[in-house]
Amino acid sequence: MTTPASARATIDADLLTLTLLVSSDQKTWHPIVFEGESPSYVDKRAETWLGKRPYLSVEMSDSICYGPFPRTFEALFESITRD
């Protein structure tokens, strides 16, 4: 039995990782990982990726502090208001 993935943000040495769970049917969730050396780089990549995929649902997680990722946070709320 596998443990389900979860949305999270981690810092490992000099690499920052933001993992978002996304789904096209809200039944099967897939982890999408954004990595980089700075929060602004990771934030920009995640925001761009989400902006190009408005049809996907993204799990909001209390385990992520979205402070370093303001663009991603805004993109998540844009998708909520579209639904």
C-alpha positions in Angstrom: 0.0 0.0 0.0 1.4 3.4 -1.0 1.2 6.5 1.1 -0.7 9.2 -0.8 1.3 12.2 -1.8 0.7 15.5 -0.1 1.2 19.1 -1.1 4.3 20.6 0.6 7.1 23.1 0.4 10.6 22.0 1.6 14.1 23.4 1.6 16.9 20.9 1.2 20.4 22.4 1.3 20.3 25.0 -1.5 17.3 23.6 -3.3 13.7 24.8 -2.6 10.9 22.4 -3.6 7.2 23.2 -3.9 4.9 20.2 -4.5 1.3 20.8 -5.6 -1.3 18.1 -6.0 -3.3 18.6 -9.2 -6.2 16.7 -10.8 -8.3 16.9 -13.9 -11.2 14.8 -12.4 -10.8 15.4 -8.7 -10.5 11.7 -8.1 -6.9 11.0 -9.1 -4.3 13.5 -7.8 -0.8 13.9 -9.2 2.1 15.6 -7.5 3.7 18.4 -9.6 7.2 19.4 -8.3 8.7 22.9 -8.8 12.4 23.2 -7.8 14.8 26.1 -7.7 17.3 28.0 -5.6 15.1 30.9 -4.7 11.4 31.3 -3.7 10.8 33.9 -6.4 12.0 31.5 -9.1 9.9 28.6 -7.9 6.9 30.9 -7.4 7.2 32.3 -11.0 7.5 28.7 -12.4 4.5 27.4 -10.5 2.3 30.5 -11.4 3.2 30.2 -15.1 2.5 26.4 -15.1 -0.9 26.9 -13.3 -1.9 29.7 -15.6 -1.5 27.6 -18.7 -3.7 24.8 -17.2 -6.9 26.5 -15.9 -8.8 23.2 -16.3 -6.9 21.5 -13.4 -8.0 21.4 -9.8 -5.2 22.1 -7.2 -5.4 20.9 -3.7 -5.0 23.7 -1.1 -2.9 22.5 1.8 -2.5 24.0 5.3 1.0 22.4 5.4 2.3 25.0 2.9 3.2 28.5 4.0 2.4 30.5 0.8 4.2 33.6 2.0 7.2 33.0 -0.2 4.9 32.1 -3.1 2.5 35.0 -3.6 2.1 34.5 -7.3 1.2 30.8 -6.8 -1.2 31.7 -4.1 -3.0 34.2 -6.4 -3.1 31.6 -9.2 -4.7 29.1 -6.9 -7.4 31.5 -5.9 -8.0 32.5 -9.5 -8.8 28.9 -10.3 -11.2 28.7 -7.3 -13.1 31.8 -8.5 -13.4 30.3 -12.0 -15.0 27.2 -10.7 
